[in-house]
Amino acid sequence: MKPFKIHFQLQELDKVMLWGEKPYQHIHWFGLTDGLLWIDVGRHTIYEYSEASQRYWGTNVKYNDYQIVRFLEDFFGILMFVGESIPEELYQELDDFVCNMDRWREMHEDEEDEQFDEFYFGEYRELSQWYWDRTMDSGHLKGGPNISCFRCGEKLKIKWEGDYLLEDGSSIWTSPKGSYEMPYSEFVEAVSAFFEEFIQAMDKQVKAAVMKEWDGVELDKKRLIEENEQRKSRFSQKLLCLQETDVKTDWKKILELFTKMEQELETQNELDVKEEESHG
């Protein structure tokens, strides 16, 4: 088994979820991507529902059950940023970056509104933007995980976190949180292979949909064929960003802000220690 692989399974045409209510049901290219999707990352699987969540919702659906193109739209939307290498200094701090950003923000929350806004919409946003540009939120799923991809030269780290819990405290997912490092070239190869498999599957799905009699379900077959070609072209262009991207982040400015944050956090830590000692 490959350490990183994006799996999917399109729904059979007769089982595809139709849109609207009878007698006004319809289907389109987006709807025809109905299916399952999951991602193997090392020994973990992203988008795999836990047994507890399957029992809670009374279903035997094991993986992300949604129109697969929604994943493509969100995931391919960050590839232009993923293709840009981040500095080693930031790469080494990925595991603590969000936590430190939260602490940095909390340090400024007692300031006057105008001062805090200037900080929050200025330095805080500037420093955090590169991180969130490389993160997709899976917002179409209940408790969907954030998935981030960070390239640094010839290596890449994938991070994911879905902290939503059921009423009994159980996680929705078998792997709610984790990180995994791999060669960047293997990541590019795996994403490209997934896309190639997906467009081949959609070519077959569209061809079958055009041949099918839909019995009262509205489908613009001419438009379906056109959109299939348009989608392939659009996603192909985004995929190329993994090889060469136009994104050029001002890393000098980002690293200056990162250093400032670290210094302020260190100063605050020293003050906290002194306060504890004074109360000891």
Secondary structure as UniProt FT lines:
FT   STRAND          4..10
FT   HELIX           13..15
FT   TURN            22..23
FT   HELIX           29..32
FT   STRAND          34..41
FT   TURN            42..43
FT   STRAND          44..46
FT   STRAND          48..49
FT   HELIX           51..57
FT   STRAND          63..67
FT   HELIX           68..76
FT   TURN            77..78
FT   HELIX           79..82
FT   HELIX           88..91
FT   TURN            92..93
FT   HELIX           94..108
FT   TURN            109..110
FT   HELIX           113..119
FT   HELIX           120..124
FT   HELIX           125..133
FT   STRAND          135..136
FT   TURN            139..140
FT   TURN            142..143
FT   STRAND          146..152
FT   TURN            153..154
FT   STRAND          155..161
FT   TURN            167..168
FT   STRAND          177..183
FT   HELIX           184..211
FT   TURN            215..216
FT   HELIX           221..239
FT   HELIX           240..242
FT   HELIX           251..279
//
